Amino acid sequence: MTKRKTTKTSTEELDVLEAHLAGTLQPVAPSKEIVQRLRVRIQMPNREEIVSRLGDWYRLFFVFGGVISGMMLLLTVARAFYYLTGRKG
Amino acid sequence: MADPEFNEEEILALASQGDRDSFGQLYERYVERIFNYVYYRTGNLHDAEDLTARVFQRAMNHIQKYTDRGVPFSAWLYRIAHNLVANWHRDRSRKQEIPLDDLPILPTKGDHPEKNLVRSQEQEALLRMIRKLPSERQNLLILKFVENMSNAEIGAIMGRSEGAVKSLYHRTLLALRDQLEDQNLNLEGE
């Protein structure tokens, strides 16, 4: 980096600037460890996904409905069993 | 570099049906490019790794929503990356100048590693200036120089026409040149 010494034309200045940008903004190569860690990470459900599942009201409705229906069925069977065995007794 | 064996359309179709192996192929193809983009936008390895993972997680979760309407899959990925980086900057809630210590030198492709250990003063100054540019100008420079994209490809990602990208690029160069002049610095011709 030096103090400005010469007067260049605008086009020359931009050409030089472009050359320096090309030299500075080089593609980098992430290490194999980083690539591997990332690969492992994307195989697992992340926090966002879990939160989005919880926010899925449609699915939650069916899960909740399924649980309640199951409980009602169990209760009905238990009551039927109780009355059947009660009659026999 | 086009890989004749890699049929992106077919792989995308399988990936959108939940095929993880196909998504894995997309990951292999794009992970370095997305990492590069995020790395230059954030300036540190840790956040670059974290955000790159989130880009692919989000892409995997929403790949059914991707439909090829003239926007390539890579552009879709870059848009996700752009949004996540924007959120990351917002979360930090302060306009920061990344300390140079936070911008470690990673080996660049195709060069001898020892060549990359020292980033010249000129490059450091230029990086500082780039980081002070508005977000979309930073995007443009990264996509053009790091990702080596054409104006048309950049336009597809940024949602601008090729001409608009060309014009923005010219204005960005002028702005950088003016900043160099303001600081009374002169980049030597290479």
Boltz contact constraints between the chains, C-beta under 6 A:
constraints:
  - contact:
      token1: [A, 1]
      token2: [B, 121]
      max_distance: 6.0
  - contact:
      token1: [A, 1]
      token2: [B, 122]
      max_distance: 6.0
  - contact:
      token1: [A, 1]
      token2: [B, 185]
      max_distance: 6.0
  - contact:
      token1: [A, 2]
      token2: [B, 186]
      max_distance: 6.0
  - contact:
      token1: [A, 4]
      token2: [B, 184]
      max_distance: 6.0
  - contact:
      token1: [A, 4]
      token2: [B, 186]
      max_distance: 6.0
  - contact:
      token1: [A, 13]
      token2: [B, 177]
      max_distance: 6.0
  - contact:
      token1: [A, 14]
      token2: [B, 173]
      max_distance: 6.0
  - contact:
      token1: [A, 16]
      token2: [B, 187]
      max_distance: 6.0
  - contact:
      token1: [A, 16]
      token2: [B, 189]
      max_distance: 6.0
  - contact:
      token1: [A, 17]
      token2: [B, 173]
      max_distance: 6.0
  - contact:
      token1: [A, 17]
      token2: [B, 177]
      max_distance: 6.0
  - contact:
      token1: [A, 19]
      token2: [B, 190]
      max_distance: 6.0
  - contact:
      token1: [A, 20]
      token2: [B, 126]
      max_distance: 6.0
  - contact:
      token1: [A, 20]
      token2: [B, 187]
      max_distance: 6.0
  - contact:
      token1: [A, 21]
      token2: [B, 145]
      max_distance: 6.0
  - contact:
      token1: [A, 22]
      token2: [B, 145]
      max_distance: 6.0
  - contact:
      token1: [A, 24]
      token2: [B, 123]
      max_distance: 6.0
  - contact:
      token1: [A, 24]
      token2: [B, 126]
      max_distance: 6.0
  - contact:
      token1: [A, 25]
      token2: [B, 145]
      max_distance: 6.0
  - contact:
      token1: [A, 25]
      token2: [B, 146]
      max_distance: 6.0
  - contact:
      token1: [A, 26]
      token2: [B, 108]
      max_distance: 6.0
  - contact:
      token1: [A, 27]
      token2: [B, 36]
      max_distance: 6.0
  - contact:
      token1: [A, 27]
      token2: [B, 109]
      max_distance: 6.0
  - contact:
      token1: [A, 27]
      token2: [B, 146]
      max_distance: 6.0
  - contact:
      token1: [A, 28]
      token2: [B, 36]
      max_distance: 6.0
  - contact:
      token1: [A, 28]
      token2: [B, 106]
      max_distance: 6.0
  - contact:
      token1: [A, 28]
      token2: [B, 108]
      max_distance: 6.0
  - contact:
      token1: [A, 29]
      token2: [B, 107]
      max_distance: 6.0
  - contact:
      token1: [A, 29]
      token2: [B, 109]
      max_distance: 6.0
  - contact:
      token1: [A, 30]
      token2: [B, 35]
      max_distance: 6.0
  - contact:
      token1: [A, 34]
      token2: [B, 49]
      max_distance: 6.0
  - contact:
      token1: [A, 35]
      token2: [B, 31]
      max_distance: 6.0
  - contact:
      token1: [A, 38]
      token2: [B, 52]
      max_distance: 6.0
  - contact:
      token1: [A, 38]
      token2: [B, 53]
      max_distance: 6.0
  - contact:
      token1: [A, 41]
      token2: [B, 53]
      max_distance: 6.0
  - contact:
      token1: [A, 42]
      token2: [B, 56]
      max_distance: 6.0
  - contact:
      token1: [A, 42]
      token2: [B, 57]
      max_distance: 6.0
  - contact:
      token1: [A, 46]
      token2: [B, 57]
      max_distance: 6.0
  - contact:
      token1: [A, 49]
      token2: [B, 61]
      max_distance: 6.0
